[in-house]
């Protein structure tokens, strides 16, 4: 299965999130954060398998008046 990874920096760490599953992890580099997210997501899915339906979240953008 293919999942989405959203990665952002928090201080000295990179935080990676998988919006389809809700799993989150972190690492010192983007690569380690992504690797840790993959492992966390796989462990989560072992415990809580996904349904076979099309239950992907909707990802969109919006504008804010504040920067």
CHARMM-style PDB file with segment names, atoms N, HN, CA, C and O in Angstrom:
ATOM      1  N   UNK     1       0.841  -1.182   0.000  1.00  0.00      PROA
ATOM      2  CA  UNK     1       0.000   0.000   0.000  1.00  0.00      PROA
ATOM      3  C   UNK     1       0.885   1.242   0.000  1.00  0.00      PROA
ATOM      4  O   UNK     1       1.992   1.231   0.538  1.00  0.00      PROA
ATOM      5  N   UNK     2       0.393   2.286  -0.596  1.00  0.00      PROA
ATOM      6  HN  UNK     2      -0.506   2.295  -1.033  1.00  0.00      PROA
ATOM      7  CA  UNK     2       1.093   3.560  -0.619  1.00  0.00      PROA
ATOM      8  C   UNK     2       0.377   4.541   0.289  1.00  0.00      PROA
ATOM      9  O   UNK     2      -0.844   4.683   0.225  1.00  0.00      PROA
ATOM     10  N   UNK     3       1.141   5.219   1.135  1.00  0.00      PROA
ATOM     11  HN  UNK     3       2.133   5.104   1.187  1.00  0.00      PROA
ATOM     12  CA  UNK     3       0.585   6.185   2.062  1.00  0.00      PROA
ATOM     13  C   UNK     3       1.259   7.539   1.862  1.00  0.00      PROA
ATOM     14  O   UNK     3       2.305   7.635   1.221  1.00  0.00      PROA
ATOM     15  N   UNK     4       0.655   8.569   2.410  1.00  0.00      PROA
ATOM     16  HN  UNK     4      -0.195   8.492   2.931  1.00  0.00      PROA
ATOM     17  CA  UNK     4       1.177   9.932   2.352  1.00  0.00      PROA
ATOM     18  C   UNK     4       1.997  10.209   3.606  1.00  0.00      PROA
ATOM     19  O   UNK     4       1.619   9.802   4.705  1.00  0.00      PROA
ATOM     20  N   UNK     5       3.124  10.906   3.438  1.00  0.00      PROA
ATOM     21  HN  UNK     5       3.431  11.237   2.546  1.00  0.00      PROA
ATOM     22  CA  UNK     5       3.914  11.361   4.577  1.00  0.00      PROA
ATOM     23  C   UNK     5       3.994  12.876   4.521  1.00  0.00      PROA
ATOM     24  O   UNK     5       4.397  13.448   3.509  1.00  0.00      PROA
ATOM     25  N   UNK     6       3.609  13.519   5.609  1.00  0.00      PROA
ATOM     26  HN  UNK     6       3.281  13.053   6.432  1.00  0.00      PROA
ATOM     27  CA  UNK     6       3.732  14.975   5.752  1.00  0.00      PROA
ATOM     28  C   UNK     6       4.849  15.203   6.758  1.00  0.00      PROA
ATOM     29  O   UNK     6       4.760  14.765   7.905  1.00  0.00      PROA
ATOM     30  N   UNK     7       5.899  15.886   6.325  1.00  0.00      PROA
ATOM     31  HN  UNK     7       5.971  16.241   5.393  1.00  0.00      PROA
ATOM     32  CA  UNK     7       7.072  16.069   7.179  1.00  0.00      PROA
ATOM     33  C   UNK     7       7.307  17.553   7.414  1.00  0.00      PROA
ATOM     34  O   UNK     7       7.290  18.351   6.477  1.00  0.00      PROA
ATOM     35  N   UNK     8       7.528  17.916   8.674  1.00  0.00      PROA
ATOM     36  HN  UNK     8       7.543  17.267   9.435  1.00  0.00      PROA
ATOM     37  CA  UNK     8       7.871  19.299   8.989  1.00  0.00      PROA
ATOM     38  C   UNK     8       8.938  19.297  10.089  1.00  0.00      PROA
ATOM     39  O   UNK     8       9.144  18.301  10.782  1.00  0.00      PROA
ATOM     40  N   UNK     9       9.587  20.410  10.219  1.00  0.00      PROA
ATOM     41  HN  UNK     9       9.420  21.219   9.656  1.00  0.00      PROA
ATOM     42  CA  UNK     9      10.666  20.531  11.195  1.00  0.00      PROA
ATOM     43  C   UNK     9      10.142  21.145  12.487  1.00  0.00      PROA
ATOM     44  O   UNK     9       9.389  22.119  12.460  1.00  0.00      PROA
ATOM     45  N   UNK    10      10.540  20.576  13.607  1.00  0.00      PROA
ATOM     46  HN  UNK    10      11.151  19.785  13.629  1.00  0.00      PROA
ATOM     47  CA  UNK    10      10.240  21.122  14.934  1.00  0.00      PROA
ATOM     48  C   UNK    10      11.550  21.178  15.703  1.00  0.00      PROA
ATOM     49  O   UNK    10      12.032  20.160  16.199  1.00  0.00      PROA
ATOM     50  N   UNK    11      12.119  22.367  15.798  1.00  0.00      PROA
ATOM     51  HN  UNK    11      11.726  23.194  15.395  1.00  0.00      PROA
ATOM     52  CA  UNK    11      13.412  22.501  16.464  1.00  0.00      PROA
ATOM     53  C   UNK    11      14.482  21.760  15.693  1.00  0.00      PROA
ATOM     54  O   UNK    11      14.695  22.018  14.508  1.00  0.00      PROA
ATOM     55  N   UNK    12      15.164  20.829  16.368  1.00  0.00      PROA
ATOM     56  HN  UNK    12      14.991  20.619  17.330  1.00  0.00      PROA
ATOM     57  CA  UNK    12      16.231  20.050  15.736  1.00  0.00      PROA
ATOM     58  C   UNK    12      15.742  18.743  15.132  1.00  0.00      PROA
ATOM     59  O   UNK    12      16.536  17.981  14.580  1.00  0.00      PROA
ATOM     60  N   UNK    13      14.445  18.473  15.231  1.00  0.00      PROA
ATOM     61  HN  UNK    13      13.799  19.092  15.679  1.00  0.00      PROA
ATOM     62  CA  UNK    13      13.895  17.203  14.745  1.00  0.00      PROA
ATOM     63  C   UNK    13      12.978  17.411  13.550  1.00  0.00      PROA
ATOM     64  O   UNK    13      12.436  18.495  13.336  1.00  0.00      PROA
ATOM     65  N   UNK    14      12.821  16.350  12.785  1.00  0.00      PROA
ATOM     66  HN  UNK    14      13.261  15.469  12.959  1.00  0.00      PROA
ATOM     67  CA  UNK    14      11.818  16.305  11.729  1.00  0.00      PROA
ATOM     68  C   UNK    14      10.679  15.423  12.220  1.00  0.00      PROA
ATOM     69  O   UNK    14      10.913  14.329  12.733  1.00  0.00      PROA
ATOM     70  N   UNK    15       9.458  15.892  12.065  1.00  0.00      PROA
ATOM     71  HN  UNK    15       9.268  16.781  11.648  1.00  0.00      PROA
ATOM     72  CA  UNK    15       8.267  15.153  12.478  1.00  0.00      PROA
ATOM     73  C   UNK    15       7.542  14.698  11.219  1.00  0.00      PROA
ATOM     74  O   UNK    15       7.287  15.500  10.320  1.00  0.00      PROA
ATOM     75  N   UNK    16       7.216  13.427  11.155  1.00  0.00      PROA
ATOM     76  HN  UNK    16       7.423  12.776  11.885  1.00  0.00      PROA
ATOM     77  CA  UNK    16       6.538  12.847  10.001  1.00  0.00      PROA
ATOM     78  C   UNK    16       5.178  12.310  10.443  1.00  0.00      PROA
ATOM     79  O   UNK    16       5.060  11.638  11.468  1.00  0.00      PROA
ATOM     80  N   UNK    17       4.150  12.624   9.644  1.00  0.00      PROA
ATOM     81  HN  UNK    17       4.246  13.170   8.811  1.00  0.00      PROA
ATOM     82  CA  UNK    17       2.782  12.181   9.943  1.00  0.00      PROA
ATOM     83  C   UNK    17       2.199  11.467   8.734  1.00  0.00      PROA
ATOM     84  O   UNK    17       2.473  11.839   7.593  1.00  0.00      PROA
ATOM     85  N   UNK    18       1.408  10.457   8.981  1.00  0.00      PROA
ATOM     86  HN  UNK    18       1.185  10.155   9.908  1.00  0.00      PROA
ATOM     87  CA  UNK    18       0.683   9.746   7.934  1.00  0.00      PROA
ATOM     88  C   UNK    18      -0.801  10.051   8.125  1.00  0.00      PROA
ATOM     89  O   UNK    18      -1.431   9.491   9.022  1.00  0.00      PROA
ATOM     90  N   UNK    19      -1.377  10.938   7.287  1.00  0.00      PROA
ATOM     91  HN  UNK    19      -0.866  11.393   6.558  1.00  0.00      PROA
ATOM     92  CA  UNK    19      -2.772  11.329   7.495  1.00  0.00      PROA
ATOM     93  C   UNK    19      -3.777  10.202   7.265  1.00  0.00      PROA
ATOM     94  O   UNK    19      -4.860  10.227   7.848  1.00  0.00      PROA
ATOM     95  N   UNK    20      -3.447   9.220   6.435  1.00  0.00      PROA
ATOM     96  HN  UNK    20      -2.566   9.199   5.961  1.00  0.00      PROA
ATOM     97  CA  UNK    20      -4.390   8.123   6.191  1.00  0.00      PROA
ATOM     98  C   UNK    20      -4.588   7.250   7.417  1.00  0.00      PROA
ATOM     99  O   UNK    20      -5.683   6.737   7.646  1.00  0.00      PROA
ATOM    100  N   UNK    21      -3.537   7.079   8.204  1.00  0.00      PROA
ATOM    101  HN  UNK    21      -2.647   7.496   8.017  1.00  0.00      PROA
ATOM    102  CA  UNK    21      -3.579   6.174   9.349  1.00  0.00      PROA
ATOM    103  C   UNK    21      -3.624   6.943  10.670  1.00  0.00      PROA
ATOM    104  O   UNK    21      -4.242   6.495  11.636  1.00  0.00      PROA
ATOM    105  N   UNK    22      -2.969   8.097  10.704  1.00  0.00      PROA
ATOM    106  HN  UNK    22      -2.467   8.461   9.919  1.00  0.00      PROA
ATOM    107  CA  UNK    22      -2.898   8.878  11.928  1.00  0.00      PROA
ATOM    108  C   UNK    22      -1.618   8.632  12.706  1.00  0.00      PROA
ATOM    109  O   UNK    22      -1.460   9.133  13.820  1.00  0.00      PROA
ATOM    110  N   UNK    23      -0.700   7.863  12.127  1.00  0.00      PROA
ATOM    111  HN  UNK    23      -0.828   7.457  11.222  1.00  0.00      PROA
ATOM    112  CA  UNK    23       0.557   7.596  12.812  1.00  0.00      PROA
ATOM    113  C   UNK    23       1.504   8.787  12.681  1.00  0.00      PROA
ATOM    114  O   UNK    23       1.455   9.538  11.707  1.00  0.00      PROA
ATOM    115  N   UNK    24       2.367   8.939  13.688  1.00  0.00      PROA
ATOM    116  HN  UNK    24       2.407   8.328  14.479  1.00  0.00      PROA
ATOM    117  CA  UNK    24       3.317  10.052  13.750  1.00  0.00      PROA
ATOM    118  C   UNK    24       4.633   9.509  14.284  1.00  0.00      PROA
ATOM    119  O   UNK    24       4.647   8.635  15.151  1.00  0.00      PROA
ATOM    120  N   UNK    25       5.746  10.032  13.760  1.00  0.00      PROA
ATOM    121  HN  UNK    25       5.735  10.742  13.055  1.00  0.00      PROA
ATOM    122  CA  UNK    25       7.054   9.683  14.287  1.00  0.00      PROA
ATOM    123  C   UNK    25       7.996  10.848  14.055  1.00  0.00      PROA
ATOM    124  O   UNK    25       7.592  11.882  13.524  1.00  0.00      PROA
ATOM    125  N   UNK    26       9.245  10.686  14.451  1.00  0.00      PROA
ATOM    126  HN  UNK    26       9.573   9.845  14.883  1.00  0.00      PROA
ATOM    127  CA  UNK    26      10.213  11.770  14.299  1.00  0.00      PROA
ATOM    128  C   UNK    26      11.597  11.190  14.077  1.00  0.00      PROA
ATOM    129  O   UNK    26      11.816   9.991  14.247  1.00  0.00      PROA
ATOM    130  N   UNK    27      12.541  12.062  13.691  1.00  0.00      PROA
ATOM    131  HN  UNK    27      12.363  13.037  13.553  1.00  0.00      PROA
ATOM    132  CA  UNK    27      13.917  11.650  13.504  1.00  0.00      PROA
ATOM    133  C   UNK    27      14.818  12.857  13.375  1.00  0.00      PROA
ATOM    134  O   UNK    27      14.352  13.984  13.211  1.00  0.00      PROA
ATOM    135  N   UNK    28      16.110  12.610  13.451  1.00  0.00      PROA
ATOM    136  HN  UNK    28      16.489  11.694  13.585  1.00  0.00      PROA
ATOM    137  CA  UNK    28      17.094  13.686  13.326  1.00  0.00      PROA
ATOM    138  C   UNK    28      17.217  14.204  11.900  1.00  0.00      PROA
ATOM    139  O   UNK    28      17.614  15.348  11.680  1.00  0.00      PROA
ATOM    140  N   UNK    29      16.873  13.354  10.929  1.00  0.00      PROA
ATOM    141  HN  UNK    29      16.551  12.424  11.108  1.00  0.00      PROA
ATOM    142  CA  UNK    29      16.896  13.731   9.514  1.00  0.00      PROA
ATOM    143  C   UNK    29      15.542  13.410   8.898  1.00  0.00      PROA
ATOM    144  O   UNK    29      14.747  12.672   9.480  1.00  0.00      PROA
ATOM    145  N   UNK    30      15.282  13.968   7.717  1.00  0.00      PROA
ATOM    146  HN  UNK    30      15.928  14.568   7.245  1.00  0.00      PROA
ATOM    147  CA  UNK    30      14.028  13.648   7.032  1.00  0.00      PROA
ATOM    148  C   UNK    30      13.959  12.153   6.730  1.00  0.00      PROA
ATOM    149  O   UNK    30      12.900  11.537   6.854  1.00  0.00      PROA
ATOM    150  N   UNK    31      15.081  11.581   6.336  1.00  0.00      PROA
ATOM    151  HN  UNK    31      15.940  12.081   6.236  1.00  0.00      PROA
ATOM    152  CA  UNK    31      15.120  10.160   5.998  1.00  0.00      PROA
ATOM    153  C   UNK    31      14.822   9.285   7.215  1.00  0.00      PROA
ATOM    154  O   UNK    31      14.081   8.307   7.113  1.00  0.00      PROA
ATOM    155  N   UNK    32      15.394   9.636   8.358  1.00  0.00      PROA
ATOM    156  HN  UNK    32      15.995  10.431   8.441  1.00  0.00      PROA
ATOM    157  CA  UNK    32      15.131   8.833   9.562  1.00  0.00      PROA
ATOM    158  C   UNK    32      13.699   9.023  10.050  1.00  0.00      PROA
ATOM    159  O   UNK    32      13.083   8.078  10.542  1.00  0.00      PROA
ATOM    160  N   UNK    33      13.166  10.236   9.918  1.00  0.00      PROA
ATOM    161  HN  UNK    33      13.667  11.004   9.518  1.00  0.00      PROA
ATOM    162  CA  UNK    33      11.765  10.468  10.299  1.00  0.00      PROA
ATOM    163  C   UNK    33      10.841   9.640   9.419  1.00  0.00      PROA
ATOM    164  O   UNK    33       9.871   9.062   9.910  1.00  0.00      PROA
ATOM    165  N   UNK    34      11.130   9.576   8.127  1.00  0.00      PROA
ATOM    166  HN  UNK    34      11.918  10.045   7.727  1.00  0.00      PROA
ATOM    167  CA  UNK    34      10.303   8.801   7.201  1.00  0.00      PROA
ATOM    168  C   UNK    34      10.422   7.303   7.491  1.00  0.00      PROA
ATOM    169  O   UNK    34       9.425   6.581   7.479  1.00  0.00      PROA
ATOM    170  N   UNK    35      11.633   6.848   7.749  1.00  0.00      PROA
ATOM    171  HN  UNK    35      12.443   7.435   7.759  1.00  0.00      PROA
ATOM    172  CA  UNK    35      11.845   5.440   8.087  1.00  0.00      PROA
ATOM    173  C   UNK    35      11.118   5.071   9.379  1.00  0.00      PROA
ATOM    174  O   UNK    35      10.493   4.014   9.467  1.00  0.00      PROA
ATOM    175  N   UNK    36      11.204   5.946  10.377  1.00  0.00      PROA
ATOM    176  HN  UNK    36      11.712   6.804  10.305  1.00  0.00      PROA
ATOM    177  CA  UNK    36      10.508   5.708  11.646  1.00  0.00      PROA
ATOM    178  C   UNK    36       8.996   5.733  11.466  1.00  0.00      PROA
ATOM    179  O   UNK    36       8.278   4.970  12.111  1.00  0.00      PROA
ATOM    180  N   UNK    37       8.509   6.616  10.583  1.00  0.00      PROA
ATOM    181  HN  UNK    37       9.093   7.236  10.059  1.00  0.00      PROA
ATOM    182  CA  UNK    37       7.073   6.667  10.305  1.00  0.00      PROA
ATOM    183  C   UNK    37       6.610   5.385   9.638  1.00  0.00      PROA
ATOM    184  O   UNK    37       5.546   4.859   9.967  1.00  0.00      PROA
ATOM    185  N   UNK    38       7.399   4.880   8.704  1.00  0.00      PROA
ATOM    186  HN  UNK    38       8.262   5.307   8.437  1.00  0.00      PROA
ATOM    187  CA  UNK    38       7.047   3.619   8.041  1.00  0.00      PROA
ATOM    188  C   UNK    38       6.925   2.497   9.062  1.00  0.00      PROA
ATOM    189  O   UNK    38       5.963   1.729   9.037  1.00  0.00      PROA
ATOM    190  N   UNK    39       7.901   2.405   9.959  1.00  0.00      PROA
ATOM    191  HN  UNK    39       8.682   3.029   9.979  1.00  0.00      PROA
ATOM    192  CA  UNK    39       7.866   1.367  10.985  1.00  0.00      PROA
ATOM    193  C   UNK    39       6.665   1.540  11.913  1.00  0.00      PROA
ATOM    194  O   UNK    39       5.979   0.568  12.229  1.00  0.00      PROA
ATOM    195  N   UNK    40       6.409   2.770  12.347  1.00  0.00      PROA
ATOM    196  HN  UNK    40       6.966   3.560  12.090  1.00  0.00      PROA
ATOM    197  CA  UNK    40       5.272   3.034  13.240  1.00  0.00      PROA
ATOM    198  C   UNK    40       3.953   2.703  12.551  1.00  0.00      PROA
ATOM    199  O   UNK    40       3.049   2.143  13.173  1.00  0.00      PROA
ATOM    200  N   UNK    41       3.840   3.042  11.281  1.00  0.00      PROA
ATOM    201  HN  UNK    41       4.573   3.496  10.775  1.00  0.00      PROA
ATOM    202  CA  UNK    41       2.609   2.776  10.527  1.00  0.00      PROA
ATOM    203  C   UNK    41       2.401   1.272  10.358  1.00  0.00      PROA
ATOM    204  O   UNK    41       1.287   0.776  10.527  1.00  0.00      PROA
ATOM    205  N   UNK    42       3.465   0.552  10.028  1.00  0.00      PROA
ATOM    206  HN  UNK    42       4.370   0.956   9.891  1.00  0.00      PROA
ATOM    207  CA  UNK    42       3.348  -0.905   9.875  1.00  0.00      PROA
ATOM    208  C   UNK    42       2.942  -1.572  11.188  1.00  0.00      PROA
ATOM    209  O   UNK    42       2.107  -2.476  11.191  1.00  0.00      PROA
ATOM    210  N   UNK    43       3.526  -1.135  12.297  1.00  0.00      PROA
ATOM    211  HN  UNK    43       4.204  -0.401  12.295  1.00  0.00      PROA
ATOM    212  CA  UNK    43       3.149  -1.698  13.600  1.00  0.00      PROA
ATOM    213  C   UNK    43       1.696  -1.394  13.937  1.00  0.00      PROA
ATOM    214  O   UNK    43       0.978  -2.249  14.454  1.00  0.00      PROA
ATOM    215  N   UNK    44       1.268  -0.167  13.641  1.00  0.00      PROA
ATOM    216  HN  UNK    44       1.852   0.528  13.221  1.00  0.00      PROA
ATOM    217  CA  UNK    44      -0.122   0.214  13.893  1.00  0.00      PROA
ATOM    218  C   UNK    44      -1.063  -0.652  13.064  1.00  0.00      PROA
ATOM    219  O   UNK    44      -2.073  -1.136  13.576  1.00  0.00      PROA
ATOM    220  N   UNK    45      -0.740  -0.851  11.784  1.00  0.00      PROA
ATOM    221  HN  UNK    45       0.080  -0.458  11.368  1.00  0.00      PROA
ATOM    222  CA  UNK    45      -1.618  -1.616  10.899  1.00  0.00      PROA
ATOM    223  C   UNK    45      -1.667  -3.098  11.262  1.00  0.00      PROA
ATOM    224  O   UNK    45      -2.659  -3.769  10.977  1.00  0.00      PROA
ATOM    225  N   UNK    46      -0.608  -3.617  11.889  1.00  0.00      PROA
ATOM    226  HN  UNK    46       0.197  -3.071  12.121  1.00  0.00      PROA
ATOM    227  CA  UNK    46      -0.659  -4.996  12.380  1.00  0.00      PROA
ATOM    228  C   UNK    46      -1.731  -5.132  13.455  1.00  0.00      PROA
ATOM    229  O   UNK    46      -2.453  -6.128  13.503  1.00  0.00      PROA
ATOM    230  N   UNK    47      -1.826  -4.123  14.314  1.00  0.00      PROA
ATOM    231  HN  UNK    47      -1.240  -3.314  14.275  1.00  0.00      PROA
ATOM    232  CA  UNK    47      -2.790  -4.150  15.416  1.00  0.00      PROA
ATOM    233  C   UNK    47      -4.193  -3.735  14.979  1.00  0.00      PROA
ATOM    234  O   UNK    47      -5.187  -4.278  15.461  1.00  0.00      PROA
ATOM    235  N   UNK    48      -4.267  -2.764  14.062  1.00  0.00      PROA
ATOM    236  HN  UNK    48      -3.459  -2.323  13.670  1.00  0.00      PROA
ATOM    237  CA  UNK    48      -5.542  -2.219  13.611  1.00  0.00      PROA
ATOM    238  C   UNK    48      -5.588  -2.201  12.083  1.00  0.00      PROA
ATOM    239  O   UNK    48      -5.360  -1.160  11.466  1.00  0.00      PROA
ATOM    240  N   UNK    49      -5.882  -3.352  11.472  1.00  0.00      PROA
ATOM    241  HN  UNK    49      -6.067  -4.197  11.973  1.00  0.00      PROA
ATOM    242  CA  UNK    49      -5.906  -3.413  10.001  1.00  0.00      PROA
ATOM    243  C   UNK    49      -6.938  -2.449   9.414  1.00  0.00      PROA
ATOM    244  O   UNK    49      -7.991  -2.203  10.003  1.00  0.00      PROA
ATOM    245  N   UNK    50      -6.610  -1.912   8.241  1.00  0.00      PROA
ATOM    246  HN  UNK    50      -5.755  -2.111   7.762  1.00  0.00      PROA
ATOM    247  CA  UNK    50      -7.523  -1.002   7.544  1.00  0.00      PROA
ATOM    248  C   UNK    50      -8.617  -1.795   6.851  1.00  0.00      PROA
ATOM    249  O   UNK    50      -8.428  -2.953   6.478  1.00  0.00      PROA
ATOM    250  N   UNK    51      -9.764  -1.151   6.688  1.00  0.00      PROA
ATOM    251  HN  UNK    51      -9.917  -0.211   6.991  1.00  0.00      PROA
ATOM    252  CA  UNK    51     -10.820  -1.772   5.898  1.00  0.00      PROA
ATOM    253  C   UNK    51     -10.424  -1.682   4.427  1.00  0.00      PROA
ATOM    254  O   UNK    51      -9.529  -0.917   4.067  1.00  0.00      PROA
ATOM    255  N   UNK    52     -11.074  -2.443   3.599  1.00  0.00      PROA
ATOM    256  HN  UNK    52     -11.802  -3.064   3.891  1.00  0.00      PROA
ATOM    257  CA  UNK    52     -10.749  -2.440   2.173  1.00  0.00      PROA
ATOM    258  C   UNK    52     -11.444  -1.324   1.423  1.00  0.00      PROA
ATOM    259  O   UNK    52     -11.256  -1.187   0.214  1.00  0.00      PROA
ATOM    260  N   UNK    53     -12.241  -0.523   2.109  1.00  0.00      PROA
ATOM    261  HN  UNK    53     -12.394  -0.634   3.091  1.00  0.00      PROA
ATOM    262  CA  UNK    53     -12.949   0.581   1.458  1.00  0.00      PROA
ATOM    263  C   UNK    53     -12.029   1.733   1.129  1.00  0.00      PROA
ATOM    264  O   UNK    53     -10.869   1.749   1.540  1.00  0.00      PROA
ATOM    265  N   UNK    54     -12.538   2.687   0.397  1.00  0.00      PROA
ATOM    266  HN  UNK    54     -13.481   2.675   0.063  1.00  0.00      PROA
ATOM    267  CA  UNK    54     -11.771   3.872   0.015  1.00  0.00      PROA
ATOM    268  C   UNK    54     -11.992   4.943   1.075  1.00  0.00      PROA
ATOM    269  O   UNK    54     -12.826   5.833   0.908  1.00  0.00      PROA
ATOM    270  N   UNK    55     -11.239   4.848   2.163  1.00  0.00      PROA
ATOM    271  HN  UNK    55     -10.562   4.125   2.299  1.00  0.00      PROA
ATOM    272  CA  UNK    55     -11.432   5.760   3.288  1.00  0.00      PROA
ATOM    273  C   UNK    55     -10.265   6.731   3.445  1.00  0.00      PROA
ATOM    274  O   UNK    55      -9.892   7.086   4.563  1.00  0.00      PROA
ATOM    275  N   UNK    56      -9.688   7.159   2.316  1.00  0.00      PROA
ATOM    276  HN  UNK    56      -9.991   6.871   1.408  1.00  0.00      PROA
ATOM    277  CA  UNK    56      -8.595   8.126   2.358  1.00  0.00      PROA
ATOM    278  C   UNK    56      -9.125   9.497   2.748  1.00  0.00      PROA
ATOM    279  O   UNK    56     -10.231   9.875   2.363  1.00  0.00      PROA
ATOM    280  N   UNK    57      -8.332  10.242   3.517  1.00  0.00      PROA
ATOM    281  HN  UNK    57      -7.433   9.934   3.830  1.00  0.00      PROA
ATOM    282  CA  UNK    57      -8.761  11.592   3.868  1.00  0.00      PROA
ATOM    283  C   UNK    57      -8.692  12.506   2.650  1.00  0.00      PROA
ATOM    284  O   UNK    57      -7.989  12.214   1.682  1.00  0.00      PROA
ATOM    285  N   UNK    58      -9.408  13.587   2.704  1.00  0.00      PROA
ATOM    286  HN  UNK    58      -9.978  13.825   3.490  1.00  0.00      PROA
ATOM    287  CA  UNK    58      -9.354  14.601   1.655  1.00  0.00      PROA
ATOM    288  C   UNK    58      -8.321  15.628   2.078  1.00  0.00      PROA
ATOM    289  O   UNK    58      -8.424  16.205   3.160  1.00  0.00      PROA
ATOM    290  N   UNK    59      -7.327  15.860   1.233  1.00  0.00      PROA
ATOM    291  HN  UNK    59      -7.244  15.392   0.354  1.00  0.00      PROA
ATOM    292  CA  UNK    59      -6.284  16.833   1.519  1.00  0.00      PROA
ATOM    293  C   UNK    59      -6.449  17.994   0.554  1.00  0.00      PROA
ATOM    294  O   UNK    59      -6.488  17.801  -0.662  1.00  0.00      PROA
ATOM    295  N   UNK    60      -6.547  19.208   1.103  1.00  0.00      PROA
ATOM    296  HN  UNK    60      -6.515  19.364   2.090  1.00  0.00      PROA
ATOM    297  CA  UNK    60      -6.747  20.392   0.285  1.00  0.00      PROA
ATOM    298  C   UNK    60      -5.937  21.548   0.883  1.00  0.00      PROA
ATOM    299  O   UNK    60      -5.200  21.345   1.848  1.00  0.00      PROA
ATOM    300  N   UNK    61      -6.062  22.718   0.340  1.00  0.00      PROA
ATOM    301  HN  UNK    61      -6.661  22.882  -0.444  1.00  0.00      PROA
ATOM    302  CA  UNK    61      -5.382  23.894   0.865  1.00  0.00      PROA
ATOM    303  C   UNK    61      -6.399  24.986   1.160  1.00  0.00      PROA
ATOM    304  O   UNK    61      -7.531  24.939   0.680  1.00  0.00      PROA
ATOM    305  N   UNK    62      -5.988  25.968   1.950  1.00  0.00      PROA
ATOM    306  HN  UNK    62      -5.067  26.007   2.340  1.00  0.00      PROA
ATOM    307  CA  UNK    62      -6.824  27.125   2.215  1.00  0.00      PROA
ATOM    308  C   UNK    62      -5.919  28.322   2.473  1.00  0.00      PROA
ATOM    309  O   UNK    62      -4.735  28.154   2.765  1.00  0.00      PROA
ATOM    310  N   UNK    63      -6.458  29.509   2.368  1.00  0.00      PROA
ATOM    311  HN  UNK    63      -7.420  29.646   2.130  1.00  0.00      PROA
ATOM    312  CA  UNK    63      -5.694  30.729   2.584  1.00  0.00      PROA
ATOM    313  C   UNK    63      -6.069  31.359   3.912  1.00  0.00      PROA
ATOM    314  O   UNK    63      -7.205  31.244   4.374  1.00  0.00      PROA
ATOM    315  N   UNK    64      -5.098  32.025   4.519  1.00  0.00      PROA
ATOM    316  HN  UNK    64      -4.175  32.118   4.145  1.00  0.00      PROA
ATOM    317  CA  UNK    64      -5.308  32.741   5.761  1.00  0.00      PROA
ATOM    318  C   UNK    64      -4.860  34.179   5.591  1.00  0.00      PROA
ATOM    319  O   UNK    64      -3.890  34.440   4.879  1.00  0.00      PROA
ATOM    320  N   UNK    65      -5.534  35.105   6.219  1.00  0.00      PROA
ATOM    321  HN  UNK    65      -6.322  34.894   6.798  1.00  0.00      PROA
ATOM    322  CA  UNK    65      -5.159  36.514   6.141  1.00  0.00      PROA
ATOM    323  C   UNK    65      -3.901  36.797   6.944  1.00  0.00      PROA
ATOM    324  O   UNK    65      -3.266  37.833   6.749  1.00  0.00      PROA
ATOM    325  N   UNK    66      -3.527  35.888   7.849  1.00  0.00      PROA
ATOM    326  HN  UNK    66      -4.043  35.046   8.007  1.00  0.00      PROA
ATOM    327  CA  UNK    66      -2.350  36.062   8.699  1.00  0.00      PROA
ATOM    328  C   UNK    66      -1.206  35.210   8.177  1.00  0.00      PROA
ATOM    329  O   UNK    66      -1.408  34.069   7.761  1.00  0.00      PROA
ATOM    330  N   UNK    67      -0.035  35.757   8.201  1.00  0.00      PROA
ATOM    331  HN  UNK    67       0.129  36.684   8.539  1.00  0.00      PROA
ATOM    332  CA  UNK    67       1.147  35.012   7.707  1.00  0.00      PROA
ATOM    333  C   UNK    67       1.732  34.130   8.757  1.00  0.00      PROA
ATOM    334  OT1 UNK    67       2.722  33.443   8.505  1.00  0.00      PROA
TER     335      UNK     67
END
